[in-house]
Amino acid sequence: VSDVIELREYLRDYEEIVMSAATPSSSSSLLDKQKEVAEFENINTLRDTLSREEEEEQKEVTEFCTELVCVFSVLIAVVLTYRHAIFEPEQIEYLNFDDDVNFKGNQYIRSNLSWESIEWILREGQILGVYEPVSLLFKAFVIWFFRPKSIEEEAQVMLKMSVILHVFNSVLCIFVCNQLVLSIVSKTKHHVRWTSCTLASLLVALHPLR
């Protein structure tokens, strides 16, 4: 932006100087007229350069606004969909589906990240027959960091962290999808590509299984 402003000011000053020096006179020689023509050509070149830079600047602003709208669309959609987990935490509690094994009866995630619990998570780390050391380490870290005072508060903290991760992954999905489409179809228009990737991200973000 600063380059365009400086170029515009330079063009205005340069044009004033040339126009003042280009006053026709009967005694002007052929060489003087050639110099005047060259000066006017320089002005036209500067005008074209300024016009191209302004178009590029406008294009960048438009693309940035499109990307911003896409990101905020996903953010707003996810927050509105899972607003109960953010604004109504008192209604959150563990379910009897598998939370009793994953959380209630899992002493390893409540051991304040002791070496014994970390060793078990890395060596064994199986819950309901599924080896998930990263998930168990994350749960243990969240409980250790926030130190919930009750099982209900622990459920609220875990669900809020899950929503935060889901929001982050949903936004990240836009950028990953955009790069994939760009690598396959490089000539796709910017707004078409970003709109399509936003719809794909919304499908991931708002799918019932998420």
Secondary structure, 3 states (H helix, E strand, C coil): CHHHHHHHHHHHHHHHHHHHHCCCCCCCCHHHHHHHHHHHHHHHHHHHHHHHHHHHHHHHHHHHHHHHHHHHHHHHHHHHHCHHHHHCHHHCCCCCCCHHHHHHCCHHHHCCCCHHHHHHHHHCCEECCEECHHHHHHHHHHHHHHCCCCHHHHHHHHHHHHHHHHHHHHHHHHHHHHHHHHHHCCCCCHHHHHHHHHHHHHHHHHCCCC
